[in-house]
């Protein structure tokens, strides 16, 4: 619950330059670890562990644990677990030849009903009252992402797939109406704009792609995300941004006819 709240209410405020990976399950030298959110920005990696604790806790420096005020219990080991994840991630990055990236860990508390006492300065902890300033600090950073950052993201996703392949066979739940439609760069995932009658250009990195190739790439995404929906000219026109794409519906129809098998006639035409 806390992770979903953080993803939806806070991470969505970051500019499109940021590469955000959620819910990673990784392994190095037979030691497994999980990461709630990993933010990739230039040469910095922000390792974020999200907690939805409530009530009053205090920090005990002798063992780096958090204890619930008023109860004799074993302390929460979130800080030490986060430190372990950072160490294992660093070793994994070195093994993958990405050892030049610098990791910064943060334990983020999102519940306004949480309080933490006797907290010493310098700990990588973000309290609910500090979230706004924390996010503003991230947003002010100058981001220069290259294909290397995207290659790192792909490598970590592939590692998660190898650790827990079942996770990627579970159905994806989303609201189609909330999905952003349009053409997105295959290199940096930024919005692409029409350059000419037959080409698109990325608004961020300048990548150029043939409109026919971009449409068929979007068709592939459409089939992957919505296997139960039929492919029609109107559906793909909307999926690619509609009138905002500045590509005529006749162009979409031509591309589908040239690259797919047509069934039916006129308004009942579908493509397979």
N, C-alpha and C positions, 0 to 999 in steps of 0.2 A: 504493500500500500504506500509506504513512504517513498519507495523508488519511483512508482508511477506518478505520484504527486510531484516529485522533483523533476522528472522528465518533462511532464506536461506544463507545469507552472513556471519552471525556472530555466531549464535547458533550451526551451523554445525561444528564449529571449536573445540567445547568442546569434551573431551574424552567420550568414550562410558559409563563410570561410571556414568555420570550425568543423572538424570531423568528429562526430560523436558516436561512440560504440557503447552499447548498453548490454548488460547481463552477459559478460564474457565468462566462460568456463575454460580455464587454461591449466596446463600441466608442464612441469619441468623437472627432470630427473626423478620421475615417479612421485613428485609432490604436486598435488592439485591445489588450485586456489581460484577464487571467484572475484570478479570486479563488477560492481554495480554500474559504474559509468567511467569510461576513459575518454578524456577530451584531448584531441591532437591539435596542437597549434604550433606551427613552425617546428622548432626543435624541442618544445616542451610537451610533456604528457602529464595531464592532471588525472591522478588516480583518486576516484571519489567513492567512498563508502557511505551510503545513506542510512540513517536510523530514524525511526518514528517513535522513539521513546517519549513517555510522558511522566509527570511527577518530578520529584526533587532527587537529584543525584549529587555526589561529591567526588572529586578526583583525589585518588590516593597516589602520591608520587613514588612511594616505596616499591610498588609493583605495577605502576602505569595502568591501574584499573579504575573503573567507575563503579561506585557503590550507591545503592538505593538508600536514601536517608531514613533512619529509624528502623532498619532491619539488619539483622546479622545474617549475611548471606555471602556466597561467593561473588566477587566482583565481576562486572562485565569486562570481557577481554578485547573489546573492539579495537582499542588502540594498538595492542600487540598484534592482533590479527592483520590490521592494516599495514603495520610495519613489515610483517612477514610477506604479505602480498607484494609490497613494493620491492622487497629483496628478490623474490622469485621472478617478478616481472623483469627486473633489471638483468638477472641471469639469462632469462629467456630472450630478451632483446639482444644481448651480446651474442648468444648462440645463433640468432637469426641475422646477425650482422647489422643490427640497428642500435649498437651500444652507444652511439653518439647522441641519442635522445636523452634528455634529462627528465626524470620523473619527480613529480611533486604530489605528495599524498595529502588528502583532506578527509576528515571525518565530519560529515554534514548532518546536523540534526534539523529536521523540518517541522516538528510538532511544536506549535506555540505554547503548549502546556508543559514543555520541558524546561527545567532549570538545572544548571550545573554550578556547584559551589567549589571554592578553594582551587580554582583553575589557575595554573601558573602560565605566565606569558611564554609564547613561542611554541605552544603545542599546536599541531595541525588540526585544530577543531574549529568548526564554523557553527555558531549557535543560531537559533531561529531569528534572533534580532540582528544578526550580522549577515544574513543571506543576501539582502539587497545590496550592501556594500561589496560583498564578495563577488556577486555577479557583475556589478558595475566595473570592478577591477579587471575582470576577465574581458569584458567588452571593450575596454580601452586599449587592449594590446593590439599591436600591429601584427597581422597574420600574413605570413608568406608561405603558403603551402605549395609544394611541388609534387610531381608524380611519386617521389619517394615517400611522402606522407601517406598517399593513397595506397601505395604498395605495402606499407606497414599495416594499414588498416585491413587490407585483404589477407595478409599473412596471419593476423590475429584472429580474424573470422574463420579462416581455414583451420587454425589450431582448435578453436572452439568446436567446429564441426567434427574434428577427429576425436575430441574428448567426449562429446555428447552428440552423436549423430541423430539420435531420436528427437532432439530438440528442434531440428530443422525440418522434421516431417510432421510436426504438429500444425493444425490449421491456423492461418493468420486471420485475426479478427480486426476489422477496421470499418470505418464509415466512409463509403465511397465519396459522399458529398464533401467530406473534409479533406480529401486528398488534393494536393496541388497538381493541377493539370498543366501540360506543356512539354516542351522539349528540354531535356537536361543533358549537359555535357557529360560524355562518357569518361572524361579525364578528371574533372573537378566537381561535377554534379551541379554546376551553376546553370542558370537559365540561358538558353540559346535563343538568339534573335535571327530574323530573316536577313540574309546578306544580299541575296539576289534571287532570281526566279528559281534557281536550282540548288542554292546553298544556304546553310545556317552558320552563324558564328557565335561562339561562346562570349557572353558579356563579361566574363572574368579573365579567362586565360587565352582567349583568341583562337581556340580550336575551331577548325572549319570542317563541316560534315555535309555530305550530299543530302538533300531533303529526302530522297527516296530511301537512303540508308537509315536516316533518323526515324522516319515513319515506321519502317519495318522493325527497327529496334524497339520502338514504343509498342508495336503490335505484340512483340515477344513478351514485354513486361505485362501487358494487358492480359495475355493468355495465362501467364504465370500467376498473377494476383487474382484473376477472376475467371477460373476455368469453367464456371457454369454459365458465363455470359457469352452470347453469340457475337461474332465479329461482323459488324455492318459498317458501312461508310460513315453514318451519323455517329455511331459509338466511338470510332477511332478519331473522327473529327473533334468530338468533345474531349476525348482522352488526351489529345495532343494540344489542347488549349482553345479549341474553337476559333472564333474570329480573332482572338488575341494572337494566335500563331501567324496571322497574315498569310496563311497558305489556304488556297481556295478548296472548297469541298470537292470540286471536280478533280483537283490534283490528288487528293486522298483516294478517290474512286479509281483513278488511273493506276496508281501505285498498287492498290489491292488487286485489281484485275491482272496486272502484270506479274504479281508475285504469289498469288494464292489462287485456289480453285473456287470458282463462283458457282453457287447453287441458288436457284430461284430466279424470279424476274422482278424488275422494278423495285417497289417498296419492300418486297419480300426477299430481296437478295441478301444472302449471307456468304461469308468467305470461310474456307477451311484450309 
